[in-house]
Amino acid sequence: MEGLILNFRRSVSNQYNNQMIINVDLDHKDKAKQLVGKTVVWKSPKGTEIKGEVRSSHGNKGNLRVLFEKGMPGQAIGTKVEIK
């Protein structure tokens, strides 16, 4: 299953560099809750991989909140990830 990185998880004054919001084309948050605990892999253009884990759903449209093992670069926004 593939997803698209939308943005960092953030508030008005803080940005969490190791947490991303991912869109998976699910239409409801109950379907997104079934993916909690799955592994997410982002591959950079140079070939390095950063792994993460789905922690929870985000919002009512079926987006996911993913905690990665280290901070993600800004170039990751708008790229695809693989959910296993």
Summary of the structure (lengths in Angstrom):
residues: 84
radius of gyration: 11.8
end to end distance: 6.8
largest distance: 35.5
contacts: 234
relative contact order: 0.35
helix: 10%
strand: 51%
